[in-house]
Amino acid sequence: MSVTARMCARCATITERPVLIAAVHQGSGPGADIYACADCAPAFPPAPDVLDLFSGRRGEGEAR
């Protein structure tokens, strides 16, 4: 499956080779994928693991 051209979230250039940099999740309705061009993609930090965002998450081996 090929990805169509997308606009870069940083420089607003239309790119034929978009890089997925984030997936925005919604509680209701469709989410969105955020893309960057190959030149701008390294400027974005890696997306965190969603489970790490929960403050109540216990580490491996931690007591309950």
Jmol script that loads the backbone (N, CA, C; Angstrom):
load data "model"
ATOM      1  N   MET A   1       0.848  -1.170   0.000  1.00  0.00           N
ATOM      2  CA  MET A   1       0.000   0.000   0.000  1.00  0.00           C
ATOM      3  C   MET A   1       0.895   1.236   0.000  1.00  0.00           C
ATOM      4  N   SER A   2       0.623   2.172  -0.871  1.00  0.00           N
ATOM      5  CA  SER A   2       1.437   3.381  -0.914  1.00  0.00           C
ATOM      6  C   SER A   2       0.717   4.519  -0.201  1.00  0.00           C
ATOM      7  N   VAL A   3       1.494   5.376   0.422  1.00  0.00           N
ATOM      8  CA  VAL A   3       0.954   6.542   1.115  1.00  0.00           C
ATOM      9  C   VAL A   3       0.910   7.691   0.122  1.00  0.00           C
ATOM     10  N   THR A   4      -0.172   8.408   0.127  1.00  0.00           N
ATOM     11  CA  THR A   4      -0.280   9.563  -0.763  1.00  0.00           C
ATOM     12  C   THR A   4       0.507  10.737  -0.189  1.00  0.00           C
ATOM     13  N   ALA A   5       0.642  11.781  -0.966  1.00  0.00           N
ATOM     14  CA  ALA A   5       1.372  12.963  -0.516  1.00  0.00           C
ATOM     15  C   ALA A   5       0.711  13.552   0.723  1.00  0.00           C
ATOM     16  N   ARG A   6       1.527  14.034   1.624  1.00  0.00           N
ATOM     17  CA  ARG A   6       1.046  14.647   2.870  1.00  0.00           C
ATOM     18  C   ARG A   6       1.799  15.941   3.112  1.00  0.00           C
ATOM     19  N   MET A   7       1.216  16.787   3.958  1.00  0.00           N
ATOM     20  CA  MET A   7       1.864  18.035   4.323  1.00  0.00           C
ATOM     21  C   MET A   7       2.704  17.828   5.583  1.00  0.00           C
ATOM     22  N   CYS A   8       3.904  18.361   5.578  1.00  0.00           N
ATOM     23  CA  CYS A   8       4.789  18.285   6.737  1.00  0.00           C
ATOM     24  C   CYS A   8       4.249  19.180   7.853  1.00  0.00           C
ATOM     25  N   ALA A   9       4.194  18.641   9.061  1.00  0.00           N
ATOM     26  CA  ALA A   9       3.681  19.383  10.213  1.00  0.00           C
ATOM     27  C   ALA A   9       4.629  20.496  10.654  1.00  0.00           C
ATOM     28  N   ARG A  10       5.875  20.447  10.225  1.00  0.00           N
ATOM     29  CA  ARG A  10       6.848  21.456  10.660  1.00  0.00           C
ATOM     30  C   ARG A  10       7.039  22.571   9.635  1.00  0.00           C
ATOM     31  N   CYS A  11       7.286  22.199   8.365  1.00  0.00           N
ATOM     32  CA  CYS A  11       7.594  23.224   7.361  1.00  0.00           C
ATOM     33  C   CYS A  11       6.464  23.463   6.358  1.00  0.00           C
ATOM     34  N   ALA A  12       5.395  22.691   6.460  1.00  0.00           N
ATOM     35  CA  ALA A  12       4.202  22.831   5.615  1.00  0.00           C
ATOM     36  C   ALA A  12       4.449  22.519   4.141  1.00  0.00           C
ATOM     37  N   THR A  13       5.554  21.839   3.836  1.00  0.00           N
ATOM     38  CA  THR A  13       5.836  21.420   2.471  1.00  0.00           C
ATOM     39  C   THR A  13       5.059  20.152   2.163  1.00  0.00           C
ATOM     40  N   ILE A  14       4.546  20.032   0.966  1.00  0.00           N
ATOM     41  CA  ILE A  14       3.888  18.797   0.538  1.00  0.00           C
ATOM     42  C   ILE A  14       4.986  17.819   0.129  1.00  0.00           C
ATOM     43  N   THR A  15       4.951  16.622   0.709  1.00  0.00           N
ATOM     44  CA  THR A  15       5.979  15.628   0.427  1.00  0.00           C
ATOM     45  C   THR A  15       5.367  14.343  -0.113  1.00  0.00           C
ATOM     46  N   GLU A  16       6.048  13.753  -1.067  1.00  0.00           N
ATOM     47  CA  GLU A  16       5.629  12.467  -1.642  1.00  0.00           C
ATOM     48  C   GLU A  16       6.135  11.302  -0.795  1.00  0.00           C
ATOM     49  N   ARG A  17       7.056  11.583   0.141  1.00  0.00           N
ATOM     50  CA  ARG A  17       7.618  10.548   1.005  1.00  0.00           C
ATOM     51  C   ARG A  17       7.431  10.931   2.473  1.00  0.00           C
ATOM     52  N   PRO A  18       6.172  10.963   2.952  1.00  0.00           N
ATOM     53  CA  PRO A  18       5.917  11.388   4.331  1.00  0.00           C
ATOM     54  C   PRO A  18       6.408  10.363   5.352  1.00  0.00           C
ATOM     55  N   VAL A  19       6.794  10.873   6.510  1.00  0.00           N
ATOM     56  CA  VAL A  19       7.223  10.044   7.632  1.00  0.00           C
ATOM     57  C   VAL A  19       6.190  10.237   8.741  1.00  0.00           C
ATOM     58  N   LEU A  20       5.604   9.143   9.218  1.00  0.00           N
ATOM     59  CA  LEU A  20       4.627   9.215  10.302  1.00  0.00           C
ATOM     60  C   LEU A  20       5.356   9.563  11.590  1.00  0.00           C
ATOM     61  N   ILE A  21       4.971  10.678  12.224  1.00  0.00           N
ATOM     62  CA  ILE A  21       5.650  11.105  13.452  1.00  0.00           C
ATOM     63  C   ILE A  21       4.757  11.013  14.685  1.00  0.00           C
ATOM     64  N   ALA A  22       3.444  10.939  14.477  1.00  0.00           N
ATOM     65  CA  ALA A  22       2.537  10.831  15.620  1.00  0.00           C
ATOM     66  C   ALA A  22       1.176  10.326  15.164  1.00  0.00           C
ATOM     67  N   ALA A  23       0.508   9.653  16.075  1.00  0.00           N
ATOM     68  CA  ALA A  23      -0.872   9.230  15.850  1.00  0.00           C
ATOM     69  C   ALA A  23      -1.696   9.828  16.981  1.00  0.00           C
ATOM     70  N   VAL A  24      -2.641  10.673  16.642  1.00  0.00           N
ATOM     71  CA  VAL A  24      -3.483  11.341  17.633  1.00  0.00           C
ATOM     72  C   VAL A  24      -4.721  10.483  17.843  1.00  0.00           C
ATOM     73  N   HIS A  25      -4.927  10.035  19.077  1.00  0.00           N
ATOM     74  CA  HIS A  25      -6.067   9.177  19.398  1.00  0.00           C
ATOM     75  C   HIS A  25      -7.196  10.030  19.963  1.00  0.00           C
ATOM     76  N   GLN A  26      -8.417   9.680  19.650  1.00  0.00           N
ATOM     77  CA  GLN A  26      -9.598  10.403  20.098  1.00  0.00           C
ATOM     78  C   GLN A  26     -10.468   9.488  20.944  1.00  0.00           C
ATOM     79  N   GLY A  27     -11.158  10.058  21.892  1.00  0.00           N
ATOM     80  CA  GLY A  27     -12.103   9.297  22.699  1.00  0.00           C
ATOM     81  C   GLY A  27     -13.327   8.903  21.891  1.00  0.00           C
ATOM     82  N   SER A  28     -13.739   9.762  21.008  1.00  0.00           N
ATOM     83  CA  SER A  28     -14.849   9.454  20.103  1.00  0.00           C
ATOM     84  C   SER A  28     -14.533  10.090  18.755  1.00  0.00           C
ATOM     85  N   GLY A  29     -14.906   9.446  17.711  1.00  0.00           N
ATOM     86  CA  GLY A  29     -14.605   9.954  16.377  1.00  0.00           C
ATOM     87  C   GLY A  29     -13.238   9.498  15.912  1.00  0.00           C
ATOM     88  N   PRO A  30     -12.921   9.823  14.674  1.00  0.00           N
ATOM     89  CA  PRO A  30     -11.646   9.362  14.124  1.00  0.00           C
ATOM     90  C   PRO A  30     -10.460  10.140  14.687  1.00  0.00           C
ATOM     91  N   GLY A  31      -9.337   9.479  14.792  1.00  0.00           N
ATOM     92  CA  GLY A  31      -8.102  10.126  15.200  1.00  0.00           C
ATOM     93  C   GLY A  31      -7.428  10.719  13.969  1.00  0.00           C
ATOM     94  N   ALA A  32      -6.158  11.012  14.085  1.00  0.00           N
ATOM     95  CA  ALA A  32      -5.429  11.583  12.957  1.00  0.00           C
ATOM     96  C   ALA A  32      -3.973  11.148  13.014  1.00  0.00           C
ATOM     97  N   ASP A  33      -3.363  11.017  11.868  1.00  0.00           N
ATOM     98  CA  ASP A  33      -1.935  10.747  11.773  1.00  0.00           C
ATOM     99  C   ASP A  33      -1.243  12.048  11.402  1.00  0.00           C
ATOM    100  N   ILE A  34      -0.100  12.310  12.011  1.00  0.00           N
ATOM    101  CA  ILE A  34       0.667  13.522  11.764  1.00  0.00           C
ATOM    102  C   ILE A  34       1.951  13.111  11.037  1.00  0.00           C
ATOM    103  N   TYR A  35       2.237  13.809   9.947  1.00  0.00           N
ATOM    104  CA  TYR A  35       3.383  13.466   9.103  1.00  0.00           C
ATOM    105  C   TYR A  35       4.382  14.609   9.038  1.00  0.00           C
ATOM    106  N   ALA A  36       5.620  14.246   8.692  1.00  0.00           N
ATOM    107  CA  ALA A  36       6.677  15.225   8.436  1.00  0.00           C
ATOM    108  C   ALA A  36       7.413  14.792   7.174  1.00  0.00           C
ATOM    109  N   CYS A  37       8.124  15.729   6.580  1.00  0.00           N
ATOM    110  CA  CYS A  37       8.971  15.378   5.438  1.00  0.00           C
ATOM    111  C   CYS A  37      10.240  14.720   5.991  1.00  0.00           C
ATOM    112  N   ALA A  38      11.001  14.083   5.136  1.00  0.00           N
ATOM    113  CA  ALA A  38      12.207  13.371   5.570  1.00  0.00           C
ATOM    114  C   ALA A  38      13.234  14.314   6.204  1.00  0.00           C
ATOM    115  N   ASP A  39      13.284  15.561   5.765  1.00  0.00           N
ATOM    116  CA  ASP A  39      14.238  16.516   6.337  1.00  0.00           C
ATOM    117  C   ASP A  39      13.840  16.960   7.738  1.00  0.00           C
ATOM    118  N   CYS A  40      12.543  17.105   7.990  1.00  0.00           N
ATOM    119  CA  CYS A  40      12.064  17.596   9.285  1.00  0.00           C
ATOM    120  C   CYS A  40      11.824  16.490  10.316  1.00  0.00           C
ATOM    121  N   ALA A  41      11.620  15.267   9.883  1.00  0.00           N
ATOM    122  CA  ALA A  41      11.267  14.171  10.794  1.00  0.00           C
ATOM    123  C   ALA A  41      12.247  14.005  11.958  1.00  0.00           C
ATOM    124  N   PRO A  42      13.561  14.116  11.747  1.00  0.00           N
ATOM    125  CA  PRO A  42      14.477  13.964  12.893  1.00  0.00           C
ATOM    126  C   PRO A  42      14.308  15.035  13.972  1.00  0.00           C
ATOM    127  N   ALA A  43      13.665  16.158  13.668  1.00  0.00           N
ATOM    128  CA  ALA A  43      13.471  17.227  14.648  1.00  0.00           C
ATOM    129  C   ALA A  43      12.388  16.902  15.666  1.00  0.00           C
ATOM    130  N   PHE A  44      11.571  15.894  15.385  1.00  0.00           N
ATOM    131  CA  PHE A  44      10.497  15.522  16.297  1.00  0.00           C
ATOM    132  C   PHE A  44      10.980  14.452  17.267  1.00  0.00           C
ATOM    133  N   PRO A  45      10.662  14.589  18.552  1.00  0.00           N
ATOM    134  CA  PRO A  45      11.074  13.561  19.516  1.00  0.00           C
ATOM    135  C   PRO A  45      10.280  12.279  19.288  1.00  0.00           C
ATOM    136  N   PRO A  46      10.828  11.138  19.683  1.00  0.00           N
ATOM    137  CA  PRO A  46      10.075   9.892  19.532  1.00  0.00           C
ATOM    138  C   PRO A  46       8.809   9.930  20.387  1.00  0.00           C
ATOM    139  N   ALA A  47       7.772   9.321  19.899  1.00  0.00           N
ATOM    140  CA  ALA A  47       6.510   9.279  20.643  1.00  0.00           C
ATOM    141  C   ALA A  47       6.667   8.372  21.865  1.00  0.00           C
ATOM    142  N   PRO A  48       6.113   8.769  23.020  1.00  0.00           N
ATOM    143  CA  PRO A  48       6.218   7.924  24.214  1.00  0.00           C
ATOM    144  C   PRO A  48       5.312   6.704  24.094  1.00  0.00           C
ATOM    145  N   ASP A  49       5.650   5.673  24.840  1.00  0.00           N
ATOM    146  CA  ASP A  49       4.777   4.512  24.945  1.00  0.00           C
ATOM    147  C   ASP A  49       3.532   4.965  25.702  1.00  0.00           C
ATOM    148  N   VAL A  50       2.376   4.708  25.155  1.00  0.00           N
ATOM    149  CA  VAL A  50       1.126   5.181  25.751  1.00  0.00           C
ATOM    150  C   VAL A  50       0.980   4.699  27.190  1.00  0.00           C
ATOM    151  N   LEU A  51       1.385   3.490  27.483  1.00  0.00           N
ATOM    152  CA  LEU A  51       1.238   2.954  28.837  1.00  0.00           C
ATOM    153  C   LEU A  51       2.134   3.677  29.841  1.00  0.00           C
ATOM    154  N   ASP A  52       3.208   4.288  29.389  1.00  0.00           N
ATOM    155  CA  ASP A  52       4.076   5.042  30.295  1.00  0.00           C
ATOM    156  C   ASP A  52       3.437   6.355  30.745  1.00  0.00           C
ATOM    157  N   LEU A  53       2.383   6.777  30.080  1.00  0.00           N
ATOM    158  CA  LEU A  53       1.730   8.035  30.422  1.00  0.00           C
ATOM    159  C   LEU A  53       0.796   7.915  31.623  1.00  0.00           C
ATOM    160  N   PHE A  54       0.458   6.693  32.011  1.00  0.00           N
ATOM    161  CA  PHE A  54      -0.422   6.489  33.160  1.00  0.00           C
ATOM    162  C   PHE A  54       0.394   6.545  34.438  1.00  0.00           C
ATOM    163  N   SER A  55       0.026   7.418  35.365  1.00  0.00           N
ATOM    164  CA  SER A  55       0.794   7.584  36.592  1.00  0.00           C
ATOM    165  C   SER A  55       0.690   6.390  37.522  1.00  0.00           C
ATOM    166  N   GLY A  56      -0.371   5.618  37.412  1.00  0.00           N
ATOM    167  CA  GLY A  56      -0.568   4.473  38.289  1.00  0.00           C
ATOM    168  C   GLY A  56       0.076   3.201  37.800  1.00  0.00           C
ATOM    169  N   ARG A  57       0.811   3.253  36.732  1.00  0.00           N
ATOM    170  CA  ARG A  57       1.426   2.040  36.190  1.00  0.00           C
ATOM    171  C   ARG A  57       2.583   1.603  37.082  1.00  0.00           C
ATOM    172  N   ARG A  58       2.587   0.331  37.411  1.00  0.00           N
ATOM    173  CA  ARG A  58       3.648  -0.214  38.243  1.00  0.00           C
ATOM    174  C   ARG A  58       4.753  -0.771  37.353  1.00  0.00           C
ATOM    175  N   GLY A  59       5.950  -0.642  37.800  1.00  0.00           N
ATOM    176  CA  GLY A  59       7.091  -1.225  37.101  1.00  0.00           C
ATOM    177  C   GLY A  59       7.133  -2.715  37.320  1.00  0.00           C
ATOM    178  N   GLU A  60       7.938  -3.394  36.537  1.00  0.00           N
ATOM    179  CA  GLU A  60       8.054  -4.836  36.653  1.00  0.00           C
ATOM    180  C   GLU A  60       8.590  -5.201  38.032  1.00  0.00           C
ATOM    181  N   GLY A  61       7.921  -6.110  38.703  1.00  0.00           N
ATOM    182  CA  GLY A  61       8.356  -6.587  40.006  1.00  0.00           C
ATOM    183  C   GLY A  61       7.908  -5.728  41.179  1.00  0.00           C
ATOM    184  N   GLU A  62       7.198  -4.636  40.946  1.00  0.00           N
ATOM    185  CA  GLU A  62       6.726  -3.790  42.049  1.00  0.00           C
ATOM    186  C   GLU A  62       5.526  -4.437  42.725  1.00  0.00           C
ATOM    187  N   ALA A  63       5.460  -4.289  44.041  1.00  0.00           N
ATOM    188  CA  ALA A  63       4.332  -4.830  44.808  1.00  0.00           C
ATOM    189  C   ALA A  63       3.068  -4.041  44.551  1.00  0.00           C
ATOM    190  N   ARG A  64       1.948  -4.704  44.734  1.00  0.00           N
ATOM    191  CA  ARG A  64       0.646  -4.034  44.557  1.00  0.00           C
ATOM    192  C   ARG A  64       0.180  -3.422  45.851  1.00  0.00           C
TER     193      ARG A  64
END
end "model"
wireframe off; spacefill off
backbone 0.3
color backbone group
